[in-house]
Amino acid sequence: MRKYLFIVFLLATGLTANAKTHQPDSVMHRDGLYVNNMKIYSDSAIFQGVNLKLDLFNTCYYLGRSLGKMQTYEIAVNTRLKNRFYPTLELGYTQGELGATGTLWNGTGGWASVGLDINGLRRAIESQNALLVGFRVGTSIQQYDLTNVNVEDSYWQKEVEMQFTNQKRTECWGEIVAGCQVNVYSGLTMGWYLRYKLLFTRKVADGEPLPYFVPGYGYRDFTQWGISYYIGWKF
């Protein structure tokens, strides 16, 4: 009898030691589930965290395209609701100069856009990955100079070079976006968006010099494609 009690004691001690040695990577606390030290909200919770993101693609693209003369920065914040909906706010700033066919745009401007993404993945509560489709409505305000602009003289029927300084303009546009957001480790996230943009402000006053670049939108065509690549942190 003592022999069997001793064996049971050894087995119980071994199981207890093994449980202490191999802790699971997910731990339940009173205020929620934690996986790898990151808080995971339940499916029943309405608010399920905030993600702060920095766009790297456009910053590097315009710096390279302008040989360091153009700087553009963008941050974005999205909130996850009900494991499905992602209200999003994007803010940005641009300064520098770009040239095309001899004309030089030199300006500064800021922009903001708001919208909503919908997660196309239905997953376990622990997963932070999302496949997103949504929309944005954006607006920008800029102050700029246009120099070396070739304008046709209606009287002499020839082109003359003109300079336009201290110009101001507000633009509005809409976007359809599709992309993803992936949790890399703990709170670190990465993701990208493919954007299709449509310019709303198309009316032009007679003689008004239009900028060929719009902060937050891109070159001033009626439609425009864009790409964003983000690195972020989930709170």
Sequence and secondary structure as in RCSB ss.txt:
>XXXX:A:sequence
MRKYLFIVFLLATGLTANAKTHQPDSVMHRDGLYVNNMKIYSDSAIFQGVNLKLDLFNTCYYLGRSLGKMQTYEI
AVNTRLKNRFYPTLELGYTQGELGATGTLWNGTGGWASVGLDINGLRRAIESQNALLVGFRVGTSIQQYDLTNVN
VEDSYWQKEVEMQFTNQKRTECWGEIVAGCQVNVYSGLTMGWYLRYKLLFTRKVADGEPLPYFVPGYGYRDFTQW
GISYYIGWKF
>XXXX:A:secstr
 HHHHHHHHHHHHHHHHHHHHS  SEEEETTEEEETTEEE  TT SEEEEEEEEE HHHHHHHHHTTTSEEEEEE
EEEEEETTTEEEEEEEEEEEEEEEETTEEEEEEEEEEEEEEEEE     TT   EEEEEEEEEEEEEEEEEEEEE
EEETTTTEEEEEEEEEEEEEEEEEEEEEEEEEEEETTEEEEEEEEEEEE      TT    SEETTTEES SEEE
EEEEEEEEE 
